[in-house]
């Protein structure tokens, strides 16, 4: 109810997309079974091009059984931080999830719901969820509207879940089966820093360093010119210097 007042709604659907992380299954029978990575449409991978400080230059993020978020019109400012790929379909809940889905070839025509918001930043003055409700006791200082503040709504609690190997928690975002480190940790750290108005750390982490590369085609075209310049120019300058030096020396001592 309070999310609805804040201008967002988490819908009871599952987001499925072919742009997803794999799961590892034992395929085969008995001792001949082997572990294989297969695509799992319910683990969406999110690669954002948003330039907001929270998600700028953040690596691909991994979700598990995520829900789509709707944004509603009100006075609060809403920024979509993360969204699924354009090829997305929504499946109603509750529903039975079968591993047989990994053996089925996905039909692109079914993934026609477009990008779905998965994380939304809300900024502004929030109306209390208890506004216009009967209080159990009298309040000395009732406050129905907050000061300017921020909130981030994420459609999947697994975004903050660590993998555990032999009772040892792994780094947030690390996938034990593929060895890949997703950007979940960086995104959450940026979110906390932004909510605390500590933008300095965000700017350091999201700083983009552009390396200037040489233009090999231009180098090939002007290679001879630069070789002649670097070879003849020093000799020519040395000859001019020697001529001037001898001229001044001769003029000085012959007078």
Buried (B, 14 or more C-beta within 10 A) or exposed (E): EEBEBBBBBBBEBBBBBBBBBBBBBEEEEEEEEEEBEEBBBBBBBBEBEBEBBBBBBBBBBBBBBBBBBBBEEBEBEBBBBBBBBEBBBBEEEEEEEEEEBBEEEBEEEEBEBEBBBBBBBBBBEBBBEEEEEEEEEEEEEEEEEEEEEBBBBBBBEEBEEBBEEEEEEEEBBBBEEEEBBBBBBBBBBBBBBBBEEEBEBBEEBBEEEEEEEEEEEEEEEEEEEEEEEEEEEEEEEEEEEEEEEEEEEEEEEEE
